[in-house]
């Protein structure tokens, strides 16, 4: 798996991908606990430029937020 090969968590990979877009000024997260909020903040502070380059899917259950 790409994240294991690059020694990243799923959260790191997702955040690195999102943070590469200069057009994005704000990111809204949902969290179930204070621990999750701390993990997100810590991950953002440690973000790198490493992210999957070839992300593509036709699966609507993945790409349409209304179906999450």
ABEGO torsion letter per residue (X at the ends): XAAAAAGBBAAAAAAAAAAABAABABBBBBBABAAAAAAAAAAAAABBABBBABBBBABAAAABAAAX
